[in-house]
Amino acid sequence: MIYYAISLIVILIDQVSKWIVLKNMELGESIPVIHDVLYITSHRNRGAAWGILQNQMWFFYVITVVFVIAVIYYMQKYAKTDKLLGVALGLILGGAIGNFIDRVIHKEVVDFIHTYIFSYNFPVFNVADSALCIGVALLFIQTLLEGKKKE
């Protein structure tokens, strides 16, 4: 299915971008892309979103494996007939695996996209995080559309 290709593309872009940051930047180093808006900042996270659950690696290992199995199950069962659901699950799967690879190899997640949104210093994130968020947003949209169909 094409949705697994989406996952693979997300994983490749995520891992290559993280490798570039690891090889070329010191931890904490920041490169401005758009001053006061977007920076490439070498950052590490041993927890989940916004740094919660720091140093709980076994928890993340177990949760991620269960989560990946569930996503694959839903892709196999439902994505064949719903393209938007398939794309959403493909992005979610790729993002989950991308961060899982970091946790297994580095014992932390490599983050590097650093934004300021209306002067708010948004937590540093990565390509896998972006794929997860976009996938969840698409899943939400798909759920709303499905609800409209039933009406």
C-alpha positions in Angstrom: 0.0 0.0 0.0 1.1 3.6 -0.7 0.5 4.5 2.9 3.5 2.4 4.0 5.6 4.3 1.4 4.5 7.6 3.1 5.7 6.2 6.4 9.0 5.2 4.9 9.5 8.6 3.3 8.8 10.3 6.7 11.2 8.0 8.5 14.0 8.6 5.9 13.6 12.4 5.9 13.4 12.4 9.7 16.5 10.2 10.2 18.6 12.0 7.5 17.7 15.4 8.9 18.6 14.3 12.5 21.8 12.7 11.3 22.8 16.0 9.6 22.2 17.9 12.8 24.1 15.3 14.9 27.1 15.4 12.6 27.3 19.2 12.0 26.0 20.9 15.1 27.0 21.1 18.7 24.3 20.5 21.3 22.6 23.8 22.0 24.0 25.4 18.8 21.4 27.5 16.9 21.4 28.6 13.3 18.9 31.4 12.3 16.8 30.6 9.2 14.4 33.5 9.6 15.4 35.8 12.4 13.0 35.8 15.4 10.8 33.1 13.6 12.7 30.0 12.6 16.0 28.4 13.8 17.7 25.1 13.4 18.7 24.4 17.0 20.4 21.2 18.1 18.4 19.9 21.1 17.8 16.5 22.8 14.6 15.3 24.5 14.6 12.3 26.8 10.8 12.5 27.3 7.7 13.1 25.2 6.1 16.3 23.9 7.3 19.4 25.7 9.7 17.3 27.7 7.1 15.4 29.8 7.9 12.0 31.3 11.7 12.5 31.1 13.9 9.4 31.2 11.0 6.9 30.9 12.5 5.0 28.0 11.0 1.6 28.8 7.6 3.2 29.0 8.1 4.8 25.5 9.4 1.5 24.1 6.3 -0.5 25.2 3.8 2.2 24.3 5.4 2.8 20.9 5.4 -0.9 20.0 1.7 -1.3 21.0 0.9 2.0 19.2 2.6 0.9 16.0 0.9 -2.5 16.0 -2.5 -0.7 16.4 -1.8 1.8 13.6 -0.7 -1.1 11.2 -3.9 -3.0 12.2 -6.1 0.1 11.3 -4.2 0.7 8.1 -4.7 -2.9 7.0 -8.4 -3.0 8.0 -9.7 0.5 7.1 -7.2 2.5 5.0 -7.9 0.4 1.9 -11.3 2.2 1.5 -10.4 5.6 2.9 -7.5 7.5 1.4 -7.5 10.3 3.9 -7.4 7.9 6.8 -4.6 6.0 5.0 -2.5 9.2 4.6 -3.1 10.2 8.2 -2.1 6.8 9.5 0.9 6.6 7.2 2.2 10.0 8.6 1.4 8.9 12.2 3.2 5.5 11.7 6.3 7.2 10.1 6.5 9.8 12.9 6.1 7.2 15.7 8.8 5.0 14.2 11.2 7.9 13.5 11.2 8.9 17.2 11.3 5.3 18.3 14.5 4.8 16.3 16.1 7.8 18.1 15.0 6.4 21.5 16.5 3.0 20.7 19.8 4.2 19.2 20.5 7.5 21.1 18.3 6.9 24.3 16.9 10.4 23.5 15.1 12.1 20.6 17.0 14.5 18.4 15.0 17.8 17.9 16.1 20.7 15.8 13.2 22.8 14.5 12.9 25.8 16.7 10.2 28.4 16.1 8.9 31.5 17.7 5.2 32.0 17.0 4.1 35.6 17.8 7.2 35.8 20.1 6.2 32.5 21.9 9.2 30.3 22.1 7.7 27.0 20.9 9.3 23.8 22.1 12.0 22.4 19.7 10.7 19.5 17.5 11.6 17.4 14.5 10.2 15.9 11.3 8.7 12.9 13.1 6.9 15.2 15.5 5.6 17.2 12.5 4.4 14.1 10.7 2.6 12.9 13.9 0.8 16.3 14.3 -0.2 16.5 10.7 -1.4 12.9 10.8 -3.5 13.5 13.9 -5.0 16.7 12.3 -5.9 14.7 9.2 -7.4 12.0 11.4 -9.5 14.6 13.1 -10.6 16.0 9.7 -11.4 12.5 8.5 -13.5 11.9 11.6 -15.4 15.1 11.0 -16.0 14.2 7.4 -17.1 10.7 8.4 -19.6 12.2 10.8 -21.0 14.5 8.1 -21.5 11.4 5.8 -23.5 9.7 8.5 -25.8 12.7 8.9 
